[in-house]
Amino acid sequence: MTISVIGLGFVGLTTALGFAHYGKKVFGIDVNKERTAMIQNGVIPFYEPYLKEVLGKTLNKTFFLTDDIEKAVGESDCIFYCVGTPYGEHGQADLRYLFAAIDSTLRAICDKKFRVLVVKSTVPPSTTSEKVVPYIKEKYAGLISQIGVANNPEFLREGHCWEDFIHADRIVLGCEDEASAQVLRELYSDFQSPVFVVSRNTAEFIKYLSNTLLATMISFSNEMSLAADQIGQIDISGAFRILHMDKRWNHSQMASYVYPGCGYGGSCMPKDTNAFYAQTKEKGFEPQILKNVIALNERMPYYIAQKIIRRAAKHEKIGILGLSFKPFTDDVRGTPAAKVIDELIKADYRNIYAYDPFAMKTFQECYAYNVTYQNSLEELYETADIIVITTAWPEFKKVSQLGQKPIVDCRYML
């Protein structure tokens, strides 16, 4: 079986290399020529464990980069769309990149072969059926009888993408016709994971159900930590760790989400939570819990900054430990660290220093803050008057052993 993957970010490149690892012929396509040049040279354009090794084993063997979309589509049985669906004007998913990718695909079809178009980009429930399919029917009516349209949500954690793809805890296929379902079942036949064939709306909903629950747990935990701070004389980190001992948790890894921090960030959770909220409002129902989850998360950087301001004078040097939105990734999209730095600058704090083991380069490329970057944890500690932990990198646990300087542990990891 041959597939094409359009969009080679975290999701797309992992998907492409995963299928190539199992011997499928995979074409990788991306409009970003700098990114494809890096991949062609064996370089992963972001930090993600294991992908470099897999790329070295599959490049030009089962995984082929191309800008010849006619050749790729002509050979493919499935086309996966892994393009961005960023915030729209009112929080809804912006589908312009998805529609552009679909256009490039369908313009390239010049035979009668049956193909499945698979939306792997995260889109709100009903998007594939109510927007994508009508779009195809209107513009490409002559092709509709020879294509299937399906949805296949991803459940990848940045920093664990390869593990989560190869050892998926579930594979969800949103299909409305048996021909598409049969093709996708065969595609995933090498995976030792439960496969669920559901309606397209259900598949999209399962993805949002997952992300909005995680967002809710994070905001709940942060709100409880703010309440505990206000009450006083509460060991917040200890209280949460004892909470996790409840046998009803059954040693679940969900405990990492029911724990206070700086708020959720990254490219997916804020976007998906806002998009789902916007979608349900558009349909006539306003989910109040989700509304307040979003509001609290947007307010968290202010609360964190106020905690720092209570400890630091304006002339003191503030050392920020952690710039990525979470450990084990260099992704700084939506990172709470940037929002906290922004709040400090608004409060007229100017002596800000920062260190992150992986994300400093990407942070500097994304944000134009007047921050002095340090080369190590130890260098930052020596420079700063007060230390602020904004990302839970494991190496930051030793910061309290370096001396007696005040530490604002926004991740409750010490």
C-alpha positions, 0 to 999 in steps of 0.5 A: 500500500502507498500513502502520501502525507501532506504536512510534515510537522510533529504529526505528519512526519511521525505519521509518515515515518511510522508507516514507512517503518512498517514497510509502506511506501510513503511520499512526504509533501510540505510547502516549507522547502527549508523544512523538506531540505532539512529532512532530506539531509537527515535532520529532524526540524524539531526536537522529538526522540527516535525520529532521526534514527527512523528517518535514517533507516527509511529515507529514500527506501520506504519514505520519499520526499517529493514536490511532485504531487501528481506522482505521489497522488497517482501512486497513493491509496490514501492521502493523509492531511496533517496541515495546521488548523490554527485559531480563526477570528473567533477561536474556531479552526481555520481550514484554509490550509486543509482546503488548499491541500485538498485542492492540490490533491484532487487537481492531481487525480487523473485516473479512476482509482479509488482513494481515501482522503484522510483528515488527520489534522485536528478539526471540530466535530462535524467539520469533515461531514459538514464542511470538507465533504460539501467542499469536495462535492461542490468543486470536484463533483466528478471525482466524488464517486471514486474517493472516500473521505475519512477522519483519523485523529491523532493522540500524540504527545510532543516528546513522545510522538514515536512511542504514541504512534507505534504503540497507540493505545487506540486507533480511531477511524471515522468512516461513513463507507465500508470501502474507506474503512476496509482500506484504513483497516488494512493500512493499520493491520501491522499495529498491535492496537485496538481499532475503532471504526466510528462515524466521522463526527464521533472520531472528531469528538473523541479527539476533542473529548480527550484534549478538553478533559486534559485542559479541564484537569489542568485548569481545575488544578491551577484554580485549586492551587490559587485557592490554596495560596490564598488560604495559606499554610498549605503544602500544595505539591504535597496535597496533590501528590497525596490526592494521586494516591487515591486507589480510584486513580489506579496508578493512572498517568493522568495524575500529571494533568491533575497537578498545578503549574503555569497553565496549558500551552503548546500548539494543540490544547489551547487551539483545540479547546478554543475551537471546540468551545467556538463550535458548540457556541455556533451550534447553539450551546455554550459549555460553561465549564469549558468557558471557565477552563479557557478563561482561567488558563488565559489568566494564569500567566498574570497570577504567576507573574504576581507571585513573582512580583511579590518576591522580587524588586524591580531592580533584581535579576529574575532567572526564568528556568524553562521556555518550552511549554513542557519538558522533552520538547523544543516547542514554544508555541503558546508556552506559559513562559512567554506569557509570564515574561510578557506580564513581567515586562508589562510590570516594568521588570527589565532584568530577565534572564532565561535558560532551557536545555532545548528550546532557547533557539526556537524561543528566540525565533518566535519571541522578540523579548529583551531577555538575556539567555544563559548557557546552563542552569548553573550560569543562570543561578549564578547570575539571577537574584531570584529563580523562577521555574516555568517548565518541569525539566527534570534537571531543574530539580537540583536548583535548590541544591545550588544555594539559598537564593529564593525560588518561585517554583511555578511547577511545584516540582521541588 
